[in-house]
Amino acid sequence: MPLHPSVSATRLAFDPLPRSRLWSSPQRACSSIVQYAAHCRAAYAAALLYEELRKLPDVELHRRGTTRNDLHRHVFRTAAG
């Protein structure tokens, strides 16, 4: 089957990627891993905070401006940023 006129056989055999494209994938992967680790760290900190605050009596939660039903929303919203 003939090749399209704009494609040469040598270009198909060896077409090196530009350096920026060659290294963009590992850099993106590392960046994604770092972002995921930061997200896990924030979620873990929020879970620890929730575990401590849920032990408080309703009166103390009310003094802090929340209710037991809304406690999880306040904690995890604060952790999300």
Residue pairs with C-beta under 8 A, 6 or more apart in sequence:
3 9
3 12
42 79
42 80
43 76
43 79
45 79
46 75
46 76
46 78
46 79
49 75
49 79
50 71
50 72
50 75
50 76
53 61
53 71
53 75
54 68
54 71
56 64
58 67
58 68
61 67
61 68
61 71
66 74
